[in-house]
Amino acid sequence: MTLTLTPPSSEQTWTRVCAVHDILPGTGVCALVQGEQVAVFRVAGRVFALGNRDPFTGANVLARGLTGSKGDTLKVASPLLKHAFDLETGLSLDDPAVMVPTYAVRVEGGDVWIGSRG
């Protein structure tokens, strides 16, 4: 199953999800943003947000995945079947026809804000 990303609209809605220090380095948490589960990761001094649903299994588990890198690409591996996804683009590193949605992220005043999908 392939998910198509829509570019963010100019009138994006932002939702505060947590303080950045609430996410341990190298891990993820799950947040509910406008009714959608979003996996939020703190890796290599940056914050990323992806859809929490693993497209290979249909389970909402990516926030519990293992983070790491493949070359210069920061990734998360699903805890179920270990399929890996690029944290920046959401593209599957195992099957380039598959991806998870990504969300705009900003850290402001120590808080993590997630932008709505377009």
N, CA, C and O atoms as a MOPAC input file, in Angstrom:
PM7 MOZYME 1SCF
protein

 N      0.84000 1    -1.17000 1     0.00000 1
 C      0.00000 1     0.00000 1     0.00000 1
 C      0.88700 1     1.23500 1     0.00000 1
 O      1.82700 1     1.31000 1     0.79100 1
 N      0.61800 1     2.19200 1    -0.85200 1
 C      1.41700 1     3.40400 1    -0.94600 1
 C      0.59400 1     4.58900 1    -0.48200 1
 O     -0.55400 1     4.75800 1    -0.89000 1
 N      1.18800 1     5.41000 1     0.37600 1
 C      0.53300 1     6.63300 1     0.82100 1
 C      1.12000 1     7.80200 1     0.05800 1
 O      2.33700 1     7.89400 1    -0.10400 1
 N      0.27200 1     8.68900 1    -0.40800 1
 C      0.72800 1     9.85600 1    -1.14100 1
 C      0.76900 1    11.04600 1    -0.20600 1
 O     -0.19500 1    11.31400 1     0.51200 1
 N      1.86600 1    11.74800 1    -0.21300 1
 C      1.99600 1    12.93500 1     0.62700 1
 C      1.47500 1    14.15800 1    -0.10300 1
 O      1.71700 1    14.33500 1    -1.29600 1
 N      0.76300 1    14.99100 1     0.62100 1
 C      0.29600 1    16.25000 1     0.08700 1
 C      1.13500 1    17.35600 1     0.70700 1
 O      1.30800 1    17.36800 1     1.92500 1
 N      1.66300 1    18.28700 1    -0.08700 1
 C      2.45400 1    19.36600 1     0.50300 1
 C      1.63000 1    20.14700 1     1.51600 1
 O      0.42300 1    20.30400 1     1.33400 1
 N      2.27000 1    20.64900 1     2.59900 1
 C      1.52700 1    21.39600 1     3.60200 1
 C      0.90200 1    22.65400 1     3.00200 1
 O      1.48900 1    23.31900 1     2.14800 1
 N     -0.29600 1    22.95500 1     3.47400 1
 C     -0.95800 1    24.16700 1     3.00300 1
 C     -0.32500 1    25.38400 1     3.65600 1
 O      0.38000 1    25.27000 1     4.65900 1
 N     -0.58300 1    26.54400 1     3.08100 1
 C     -0.00800 1    27.76800 1     3.63300 1
 C     -0.64500 1    28.12300 1     4.96700 1
 O     -0.06600 1    28.87100 1     5.75500 1
 N     -1.83600 1    27.58900 1     5.22500 1
 C     -2.52200 1    27.86200 1     6.47600 1
 C     -2.46100 1    26.63800 1     7.37500 1
 O     -3.49400 1    26.10200 1     7.77500 1
 N     -1.26800 1    26.20400 1     7.68700 1
 C     -1.06200 1    25.01100 1     8.48600 1
 C     -1.45100 1    25.27600 1     9.93900 1
 O     -1.20400 1    26.35800 1    10.47100 1
 N     -2.05900 1    24.28000 1    10.56900 1
 C     -2.40900 1    24.34700 1    11.97300 1
 C     -1.32000 1    23.64500 1    12.76800 1
 O     -0.88800 1    22.55400 1    12.39500 1
 N     -0.87600 1    24.25300 1    13.85100 1
 C      0.18400 1    23.67500 1    14.67400 1
 C     -0.39200 1    23.20700 1    16.00400 1
 O     -1.23800 1    23.87300 1    16.60000 1
 N      0.08700 1    22.03800 1    16.46200 1
 C     -0.35700 1    21.45900 1    17.72500 1
 C      0.85700 1    21.18900 1    18.60100 1
 O      1.80400 1    20.52800 1    18.17500 1
 N      0.82500 1    21.71000 1    19.84000 1
 C      1.90200 1    21.41200 1    20.78800 1
 C      1.68200 1    19.99100 1    21.28600 1
 O      0.58700 1    19.64400 1    21.72700 1
 N      2.74500 1    19.15700 1    21.21100 1
 C      2.58700 1    17.76200 1    21.62400 1
 C      3.31000 1    17.42300 1    22.92500 1
 O      2.83900 1    16.57600 1    23.68400 1
 N      4.43600 1    18.06500 1    23.19400 1
 C      5.17300 1    17.78400 1    24.42400 1
 C      6.36700 1    18.72400 1    24.51200 1
 O      6.63400 1    19.49700 1    23.59200 1
 N      7.07000 1    18.65000 1    25.61600 1
 C      8.34700 1    19.34600 1    25.73200 1
 C      9.40800 1    18.47000 1    25.06800 1
 O      9.33100 1    17.24300 1    25.13100 1
 N     10.38800 1    19.09200 1    24.44000 1
 C     11.41200 1    18.31400 1    23.73800 1
 C     12.14600 1    17.38200 1    24.69700 1
 O     12.54000 1    16.28500 1    24.30100 1
 N     12.33700 1    17.79700 1    25.95200 1
 C     13.05200 1    16.92500 1    26.90600 1
 C     12.19400 1    15.74700 1    27.37800 1
 O     12.69900 1    14.86800 1    28.07700 1
 N     10.91200 1    15.71100 1    27.01100 1
 C     10.06600 1    14.55700 1    27.31600 1
 C     10.37800 1    13.36400 1    26.40100 1
 O      9.98700 1    12.23500 1    26.69400 1
 N     11.08000 1    13.62100 1    25.30100 1
 C     11.45700 1    12.55300 1    24.37100 1
 C     12.92900 1    12.23600 1    24.61000 1
 O     13.79100 1    13.08100 1    24.36700 1
 N     13.21700 1    11.05400 1    25.07400 1
 C     14.61800 1    10.67600 1    25.31000 1
 C     15.35700 1    10.62300 1    23.98200 1
 O     14.79000 1    10.17300 1    22.98500 1
 N     16.61200 1    11.07200 1    23.94200 1
 C     17.38200 1    11.00700 1    22.69000 1
 C     17.40900 1     9.58400 1    22.13300 1
 O     17.63600 1     8.61900 1    22.86400 1
 N     17.17200 1     9.47300 1    20.82100 1
 C     17.20000 1     8.17600 1    20.15700 1
 C     15.90200 1     7.39400 1    20.25400 1
 O     15.84600 1     6.23100 1    19.85500 1
 N     14.84700 1     8.02800 1    20.78500 1
 C     13.57600 1     7.32300 1    20.94100 1
 C     12.42800 1     8.12000 1    20.32800 1
 O     12.60600 1     9.23300 1    19.83500 1
 N     11.25300 1     7.51300 1    20.37800 1
 C     10.05400 1     8.16100 1    19.87000 1
 C      8.92400 1     8.09400 1    20.86600 1
 O      8.94500 1     7.29000 1    21.79800 1
 N      7.92900 1     8.94900 1    20.66300 1
 C      6.69700 1     8.94300 1    21.43500 1
 C      5.54500 1     9.06100 1    20.44200 1
 O      5.73900 1     9.47400 1    19.29900 1
 N      4.36800 1     8.70200 1    20.87900 1
 C      3.19600 1     8.83700 1    20.02400 1
 C      2.35300 1    10.00000 1    20.52500 1
 O      2.16800 1    10.17100 1    21.73000 1
 N      1.84300 1    10.80100 1    19.59000 1
 C      0.97700 1    11.93200 1    19.92400 1
 C     -0.26000 1    11.87000 1    19.03700 1
 O     -0.19700 1    11.39400 1    17.90400 1
 N     -1.37200 1    12.34900 1    19.55500 1
 C     -2.58700 1    12.44800 1    18.77100 1
 C     -2.69500 1    13.87800 1    18.26300 1
 O     -2.84100 1    14.81500 1    19.04800 1
 N     -2.62300 1    14.04200 1    16.94100 1
 C     -2.66400 1    15.36100 1    16.31000 1
 C     -3.85400 1    15.38400 1    15.36600 1
 O     -3.86800 1    14.69100 1    14.34900 1
 N     -4.83800 1    16.17500 1    15.70800 1
 C     -6.06200 1    16.29500 1    14.90900 1
 C     -6.64100 1    14.92600 1    14.54400 1
 O     -7.02200 1    14.67900 1    13.39900 1
 N     -6.69800 1    14.04700 1    15.54100 1
 C     -7.29200 1    12.73700 1    15.36300 1
 C     -6.39900 1    11.70100 1    14.71100 1
 O     -6.83800 1    10.57200 1    14.48900 1
 N     -5.15400 1    12.04600 1    14.39500 1
 C     -4.23000 1    11.10500 1    13.75700 1
 C     -3.07900 1    10.78300 1    14.70300 1
 O     -2.55400 1    11.67000 1    15.37600 1
 N     -2.68600 1     9.49700 1    14.75100 1
 C     -1.53300 1     9.10000 1    15.54800 1
 C     -0.25800 1     9.50000 1    14.81100 1
 O     -0.06900 1     9.15600 1    13.64400 1
 N      0.61500 1    10.23400 1    15.50900 1
 C      1.87000 1    10.70400 1    14.93200 1
 C      3.01800 1    10.21600 1    15.80700 1
 O      3.00600 1    10.40600 1    17.02300 1
 N      4.00300 1     9.59100 1    15.18500 1
 C      5.21500 1     9.15200 1    15.88000 1
 C      6.22200 1    10.29600 1    15.82800 1
 O      6.58800 1    10.75800 1    14.74700 1
 N      6.67100 1    10.75200 1    17.00000 1
 C      7.58900 1    11.88500 1    17.10200 1
 C      8.91100 1    11.36900 1    17.65400 1
 O      8.94800 1    10.75100 1    18.71800 1
 N     10.00400 1    11.62600 1    16.91900 1
 C     11.31600 1    11.09300 1    17.28000 1
 C     12.30700 1    12.22200 1    17.55200 1
 O     12.25600 1    13.28600 1    16.93500 1
 N     13.20600 1    11.95500 1    18.49200 1
 C     14.33100 1    12.86400 1    18.78200 1
 C     15.60500 1    12.07400 1    18.48900 1
 O     16.01700 1    11.20900 1    19.26200 1
 N     16.21500 1    12.40000 1    17.34400 1
 C     17.37800 1    11.64100 1    16.87900 1
 C     18.43800 1    12.62300 1    16.37800 1
 O     18.13800 1    13.54500 1    15.62100 1
 N     19.67300 1    12.41100 1    16.81000 1
 C     20.81900 1    13.19800 1    16.34600 1
 C     20.58200 1    14.70000 1    16.52500 1
 O     20.94400 1    15.50100 1    15.66300 1
 N     19.97400 1    15.06800 1    17.64500 1
 C     19.75600 1    16.48200 1    17.94800 1
 C     18.62300 1    17.12700 1    17.16500 1
 O     18.45100 1    18.34500 1    17.21600 1
 N     17.84700 1    16.32600 1    16.44000 1
 C     16.72700 1    16.83900 1    15.64400 1
 C     15.43900 1    16.13900 1    16.04700 1
 O     15.46600 1    15.09800 1    16.70500 1
 N     14.30500 1    16.72100 1    15.64700 1
 C     13.00500 1    16.13100 1    15.93500 1
 C     12.30400 1    15.86500 1    14.60100 1
 O     12.30700 1    16.71300 1    13.70900 1
 N     11.70300 1    14.67800 1    14.47700 1
 C     11.01700 1    14.24600 1    13.26000 1
 C      9.62300 1    13.76800 1    13.63100 1
 O      9.39000 1    13.34500 1    14.76300 1
 N      8.68900 1    13.83400 1    12.67700 1
 C      7.34100 1    13.32700 1    12.91700 1
 C      6.84800 1    12.57000 1    11.69200 1
 O      6.88100 1    13.07900 1    10.57200 1
 N      6.39100 1    11.35100 1    11.92600 1
 C      5.87100 1    10.46500 1    10.88100 1
 C      4.52200 1     9.91400 1    11.33300 1
 O      4.20600 1     9.92700 1    12.52300 1
 N      3.74600 1     9.44100 1    10.39800 1
 C      2.54900 1     8.70200 1    10.77600 1
 C      2.95500 1     7.49700 1    11.59500 1
 O      3.99000 1     6.88900 1    11.32200 1
 N      2.16600 1     7.13800 1    12.59200 1
 C      2.52300 1     6.03700 1    13.48900 1
 C      2.17200 1     4.66500 1    12.91500 1
 O      2.61300 1     3.64700 1    13.44800 1
 N      1.39100 1     4.62300 1    11.84700 1
 C      0.91900 1     3.35300 1    11.28900 1
 C      1.96700 1     2.72500 1    10.37600 1
 O      2.42000 1     3.34500 1     9.41400 1
 N      2.34300 1     1.49300 1    10.69000 1
 C      3.25900 1     0.71800 1     9.85600 1
 C      2.46800 1     0.22300 1     8.64000 1
 O      1.55300 1    -0.58600 1     8.79600 1
 N      2.80200 1     0.69200 1     7.44000 1
 C      2.01600 1     0.29600 1     6.27000 1
 C      2.15200 1    -1.18300 1     5.89600 1
 O      1.33400 1    -1.69500 1     5.13200 1
 N      3.15000 1    -1.86900 1     6.41000 1
 C      3.32800 1    -3.28400 1     6.09200 1
 C      2.43800 1    -4.18300 1     6.94900 1
 O      2.03700 1    -5.26000 1     6.50800 1
 N      2.12800 1    -3.74200 1     8.17500 1
 C      1.31600 1    -4.56900 1     9.07500 1
 C     -0.02900 1    -3.94000 1     9.40500 1
 O     -0.95500 1    -4.64000 1     9.81400 1
 N     -0.14700 1    -2.63000 1     9.23400 1
 C     -1.37300 1    -1.92300 1     9.60300 1
 C     -1.44300 1    -1.57500 1    11.07500 1
 O     -2.43200 1    -0.99500 1    11.52200 1
 N     -0.41600 1    -1.91400 1    11.83800 1
 C     -0.39900 1    -1.64300 1    13.27300 1
 C      0.18800 1    -0.25500 1    13.54800 1
 O      1.10800 1     0.18700 1    12.85900 1
 N     -0.34400 1     0.41500 1    14.54600 1
 C      0.16300 1     1.73100 1    14.95700 1
 C      1.28900 1     1.54600 1    15.96700 1
 O      1.06700 1     1.58400 1    17.17700 1
 N      2.51300 1     1.34200 1    15.44700 1
 C      3.63700 1     0.97000 1    16.31200 1
 C      4.94700 1     1.70800 1    16.02300 1
 O      5.92500 1     1.50100 1    16.74100 1
 N      4.99900 1     2.55200 1    15.00900 1
 C      6.30000 1     3.12200 1    14.61900 1
 C      6.95100 1     3.93100 1    15.73400 1
 O      8.17800 1     3.99600 1    15.79300 1
 N      6.17600 1     4.54900 1    16.61700 1
 C      6.75600 1     5.32500 1    17.71700 1
 C      7.60700 1     4.45100 1    18.63200 1
 O      8.48000 1     4.95200 1    19.34100 1
 N      7.35200 1     3.15200 1    18.61600 1
 C      8.11800 1     2.20900 1    19.44500 1
 C      9.28000 1     1.58100 1    18.68800 1
 O      9.94200 1     0.67500 1    19.19500 1
 N      9.52600 1     2.06200 1    17.47300 1
 C     10.57800 1     1.49000 1    16.64300 1
 C     11.97100 1     1.85000 1    17.11900 1
 O     12.15900 1     2.72800 1    17.96100 1
 N     12.94000 1     1.14600 1    16.55600 1
 C     14.35100 1     1.38300 1    16.86500 1
 C     14.91000 1     2.39700 1    15.87900 1
 O     14.72700 1     2.25200 1    14.67000 1
 N     15.58600 1     3.41300 1    16.38000 1
 C     16.16700 1     4.43700 1    15.51900 1
 C     17.63400 1     4.13300 1    15.26100 1
 O     18.28800 1     3.43200 1    16.03300 1
 N     18.13000 1     4.67000 1    14.16900 1
 C     19.52400 1     4.47900 1    13.80600 1
 C     19.79600 1     5.18400 1    12.50200 1
 O     19.12400 1     6.15500 1    12.15700 1
 N     20.78300 1     4.69300 1    11.77600 1
 C     21.10800 1     5.30400 1    10.48900 1
 C     21.52800 1     4.22400 1     9.51000 1
 O     21.98900 1     3.14500 1     9.88200 1
 N     21.34700 1     4.56200 1     8.24500 1
 C     21.83700 1     3.73200 1     7.14900 1
 C     22.59300 1     4.69800 1     6.25600 1
 O     21.98700 1     5.45900 1     5.50200 1
 N     23.91500 1     4.67100 1     6.34100 1
 C     24.71800 1     5.69000 1     5.67400 1
 C     24.42700 1     7.03300 1     6.31200 1
 O     24.54300 1     7.17800 1     7.52900 1
 N     24.05000 1     8.01900 1     5.50800 1
 C     23.72000 1     9.35000 1     6.02300 1
 C     22.23300 1     9.50300 1     6.32700 1
 O     21.80000 1    10.58300 1     6.73000 1
 N     21.45200 1     8.45800 1     6.14400 1
 C     20.00500 1     8.52300 1     6.32500 1
 C     19.62400 1     8.09800 1     7.73800 1
 O     19.93700 1     6.98700 1     8.16600 1
 N     18.94000 1     8.99700 1     8.46600 1
 C     18.41400 1     8.64400 1     9.77900 1
 C     17.12800 1     7.85800 1     9.56600 1
 O     16.31500 1     8.20400 1     8.70900 1
 N     16.94500 1     6.78700 1    10.35900 1
 C     15.83000 1     5.89000 1    10.10600 1
 C     15.18800 1     5.41300 1    11.40700 1
 O     15.74700 1     5.53000 1    12.49700 1
 N     13.97800 1     4.86500 1    11.22900 1
 C     13.32100 1     4.11900 1    12.29600 1
 C     12.91500 1     2.78400 1    11.70300 1
 O     12.43000 1     2.71300 1    10.57400 1
 N     13.11700 1     1.72000 1    12.47700 1
 C     12.71900 1     0.37500 1    12.05200 1
 C     11.49700 1    -0.03700 1    12.86700 1
 O     11.50000 1     0.05000 1    14.09500 1
 N     10.46800 1    -0.47900 1    12.18000 1
 C      9.24700 1    -0.92000 1    12.84700 1
 C      9.57900 1    -2.03800 1    13.83400 1
 O     10.38400 1    -2.91600 1    13.52300 1
 N      8.97100 1    -2.01500 1    15.01700 1
 C      9.26700 1    -3.06900 1    15.99200 1
 C      8.68100 1    -4.43400 1    15.61300 1
 O      9.02800 1    -5.44300 1    16.22700 1
 N      7.80300 1    -4.47500 1    14.61800 1
 C      7.18600 1    -5.75600 1    14.25600 1
 C      8.00700 1    -6.53600 1    13.23800 1
 O      8.57500 1    -7.57700 1    13.57000 1
 N      8.07700 1    -6.05200 1    12.01500 1
 C      8.79200 1    -6.78500 1    10.96800 1
 C     10.12200 1    -6.13300 1    10.59700 1
 O     10.80400 1    -6.58100 1     9.67500 1
 N     10.48200 1    -5.09200 1    11.30600 1
 C     11.78100 1    -4.39900 1    11.15200 1
 C     11.94100 1    -3.65100 1     9.83400 1
 O     13.06900 1    -3.35200 1     9.44200 1
 N     10.84600 1    -3.33700 1     9.13300 1
 C     10.95500 1    -2.49200 1     7.94100 1
 C     11.42000 1    -1.10800 1     8.38300 1
 O     10.93000 1    -0.57600 1     9.37900 1
 N     12.36100 1    -0.52300 1     7.64500 1
 C     12.94600 1     0.76400 1     8.02000 1
 C     12.36200 1     1.88900 1     7.17300 1
 O     12.04500 1     1.70100 1     5.99800 1
 N     12.22600 1     3.07100 1     7.79400 1
 C     11.69400 1     4.25700 1     7.13000 1
 C     12.61400 1     5.44200 1     7.37800 1
 O     13.10800 1     5.64000 1     8.48800 1
 N     12.83500 1     6.22800 1     6.32900 1
 C     13.62700 1     7.45200 1     6.41200 1
 C     12.87000 1     8.44400 1     7.28600 1
 O     11.70800 1     8.74500 1     7.01400 1
 N     13.51600 1     8.95500 1     8.33400 1
 C     12.84900 1     9.88100 1     9.24600 1
 C     12.51600 1    11.22400 1     8.59100 1
 O     11.58100 1    11.90000 1     9.02000 1
 N     13.25600 1    11.61400 1     7.57400 1
 C     12.99200 1    12.90400 1     6.91600 1
 C     11.88400 1    12.82100 1     5.88000 1
 O     11.05300 1    13.72400 1     5.78700 1
 N     11.86400 1    11.74800 1     5.10100 1
 C     10.93200 1    11.66800 1     3.97500 1
 C      9.78400 1    10.69000 1     4.18700 1
 O      8.77100 1    10.77700 1     3.49300 1
 N      9.91900 1     9.76000 1     5.13100 1
 C      8.91900 1     8.72700 1     5.34200 1
 C      9.02800 1     7.56500 1     4.36800 1
 O      8.25900 1     6.60900 1     4.45900 1
 N      9.97400 1     7.63600 1     3.43600 1
 C     10.15000 1     6.60100 1     2.41800 1
 C     10.67000 1     5.31000 1     3.05100 1
 O     11.57000 1     5.33400 1     3.89000 1
 N     10.08600 1     4.18300 1     2.63400 1
 C     10.56500 1     2.89200 1     3.10100 1
 C     11.94500 1     2.63300 1     2.51300 1
 O     12.16200 1     2.83400 1     1.31800 1
 N     12.86700 1     2.19100 1     3.34100 1
 C     14.21100 1     1.85100 1     2.86900 1
 C     14.25200 1     0.41500 1     2.35300 1
 O     15.26200 1    -0.02400 1     1.80300 1
 N     13.13800 1    -0.32500 1     2.53600 1
 C     13.05200 1    -1.71100 1     2.08300 1
 C     12.25400 1    -1.85000 1     0.79200 1
 O     12.49700 1    -2.76100 1     0.00000 1
 N     11.30400 1    -0.94500 1     0.58200 1
 C     10.44600 1    -0.98700 1    -0.60700 1
 C     10.12900 1     0.45400 1    -0.99800 1
 O      9.23700 1     1.06100 1    -0.40700 1
 N     10.83800 1     1.01900 1    -1.98300 1
 C     10.66800 1     2.43000 1    -2.32700 1
 C      9.27900 1     2.80200 1    -2.83900 1
 O      9.00000 1     3.98200 1    -3.05000 1
 N      8.40800 1     1.82200 1    -3.04100 1
 C      7.03100 1     2.12000 1    -3.44500 1
 C      6.14000 1     2.40400 1    -2.23500 1
 O      4.96700 1     2.74200 1    -2.39500 1
 N      6.68900 1     2.26800 1    -1.02900 1
 C      5.91600 1     2.43100 1     0.20200 1
 C      6.48900 1     3.58300 1     1.01700 1
 O      7.70500 1     3.76200 1     1.09700 1
 N      5.59600 1     4.35600 1     1.61800 1
 C      6.05300 1     5.42400 1     2.51100 1
 C      4.99600 1     5.68500 1     3.57900 1
 O      3.83900 1     5.28800 1     3.44400 1
 N      5.42000 1     6.35900 1     4.63900 1
 C      4.50100 1     6.82400 1     5.67400 1
 C      4.44900 1     8.34200 1     5.58500 1
 O      5.41500 1     8.97100 1     5.15600 1
 N      3.33000 1     8.93500 1     5.98600 1
 C      3.24600 1    10.39500 1     5.91200 1
 C      4.21700 1    11.06800 1     6.88200 1
 O      4.51500 1    10.53600 1     7.95100 1
 N      4.69600 1    12.22700 1     6.49700 1
 C      5.55300 1    13.03300 1     7.36600 1
 C      4.80000 1    14.29800 1     7.75900 1
 O      3.85800 1    14.71200 1     7.08300 1
 N      5.22100 1    14.89100 1     8.83700 1
 C      4.59900 1    16.10500 1     9.35700 1
 C      5.67900 1    17.15900 1     9.58700 1
 O      6.81600 1    16.83800 1     9.93300 1
 N      5.31000 1    18.39400 1     9.39300 1
 C      6.21800 1    19.49500 1     9.72300 1
 C      6.38800 1    19.53000 1    11.24100 1
 O      5.44100 1    19.29300 1    11.99000 1
 N      7.61100 1    19.82900 1    11.68200 1
 C      7.92500 1    19.88000 1    13.10800 1
 C      8.68700 1    21.16600 1    13.38400 1
 O      9.52300 1    21.59700 1    12.58900 1
 N      8.38600 1    21.76100 1    14.51000 1
 C      9.21000 1    22.87800 1    14.97500 1
 C      9.36200 1    22.76000 1    16.48900 1
 O      8.46600 1    22.28500 1    17.18700 1
 N     10.51400 1    23.20300 1    16.97400 1
 C     10.76100 1    23.25000 1    18.41000 1
 C     10.86900 1    24.71700 1    18.77300 1
 O     11.72500 1    25.43900 1    18.26200 1
 N      9.99200 1    25.14200 1    19.65900 1
 C      9.92300 1    26.54500 1    20.04900 1
 C      9.82600 1    26.63300 1    21.55900 1
 O      8.92100 1    26.05300 1    22.15700 1
 N     10.75300 1    27.35600 1    22.18600 1
 C     10.71700 1    27.51500 1    23.63300 1
 C     10.77000 1    26.19400 1    24.38600 1
 O     10.22100 1    26.07400 1    25.48100 1
 N     11.43200 1    25.20500 1    23.79500 1
 C     11.54700 1    23.89300 1    24.43200 1
 C     10.36200 1    22.96700 1    24.18100 1
 O     10.35400 1    21.83300 1    24.65900 1
 N      9.35500 1    23.44000 1    23.43400 1
 C      8.18200 1    22.63100 1    23.13700 1
 C      8.22400 1    22.12800 1    21.69400 1
 O      8.72500 1    22.81000 1    20.80000 1
 N      7.69000 1    20.92100 1    21.48400 1
 C      7.60000 1    20.33100 1    20.15700 1
 C      6.21100 1    20.62200 1    19.59800 1
 O      5.20100 1    20.33800 1    20.24100 1
 N      6.17100 1    21.19100 1    18.39200 1
 C      4.92200 1    21.51500 1    17.69900 1
 C      4.87700 1    20.72300 1    16.39900 1
 O      5.87000 1    20.65600 1    15.67600 1
 N      3.73100 1    20.12600 1    16.10200 1
 C      3.54100 1    19.34800 1    14.88300 1
 C      2.52900 1    20.07700 1    14.01300 1
 O      1.46700 1    20.49000 1    14.47900 1
 N      2.87900 1    20.22900 1    12.73700 1
 C      1.98100 1    20.86400 1    11.78600 1
 C      1.02400 1    19.86500 1    11.17800 1
 O      1.34700 1    18.68600 1    11.02800 1
 N     -0.14600 1    20.34100 1    10.83100 1
 C     -1.13900 1    19.47500 1    10.19400 1
 C     -0.66600 1    19.07400 1     8.81400 1
 O      0.10400 1    19.78900 1     8.17300 1
 N     -1.13600 1    17.92500 1     8.36500 1
 C     -0.85300 1    17.53100 1     6.99100 1
 C     -1.71000 1    18.38800 1     6.09100 1
 O     -2.78800 1    18.82500 1     6.49300 1
 N     -1.24200 1    18.63900 1     4.85500 1
 C     -1.98100 1    19.49500 1     3.92000 1
 C     -3.25500 1    18.89700 1     3.44700 1
 O     -3.97200 1    19.51400 1     2.65900 1

